[in-house]
Amino acid sequence: MWESLGLKLDHTEEVESEGVTTAHIKVGGYEIELLEPMGKDTPVGKFVDKKGPGIHHLALEVDDIEESLAKAKKNGLEPIGEAPRPGADNTLVAFFHPKDTGGVLLEIVQCE
């Protein structure tokens, strides 16, 4: 999914004590950590079984929303709606459906 937005995977790590595999994605001065349970009997595995995958949504800030939308479309992601729309705090936003992004409603945000 992150490749579709032009992001790069920094590294992955197995954390056996927590029963997860982590994927670390660097974005500017920030890092996103994604968790994958190593089994259904791990804490994260039990959470996923009970709540289902994902969170409500994840927002990522981008420099150029039109360019990011074009890259995402080129890589098979379809936005919800045709064009970016106004968001909070003078931003432009666009969303991608959870069915295309691993169960997470994904928002990209361009700050003015």
C-alpha positions, 0 to 999 in steps of 0.5 A: 500500500505505501508504495502506491503513495510513493513511500518507502519501507525502511525496515521490518522487524520480528518482535517475538516477545510481543508476537508481532512483525513490524514494518517501519515507514519513514515519512519526513521526520516521522515514522509509521509502525505497522503491526502484523500478528505472528499468530492468533494467540498473540495480543495483537492477534487476539485484538484483530480477531475481536475488533477486526483489522484496522483503525478508523482512519490514518491521515498522511500529510503530502506536499502535492495532493494531485501528484499523490492521487495520480501516483496512487491511481497509477498503482491501483488505488481508487480514491473515494470521490473524484477530486480533493476536497476542503478539509479542516484547517485550510487543508485539501483532503482525499480518501481511499477506501479500506478495501484497497488499503488493508482495511484502513480508511486512508486520508491524504492531506495537503496543508496550505 
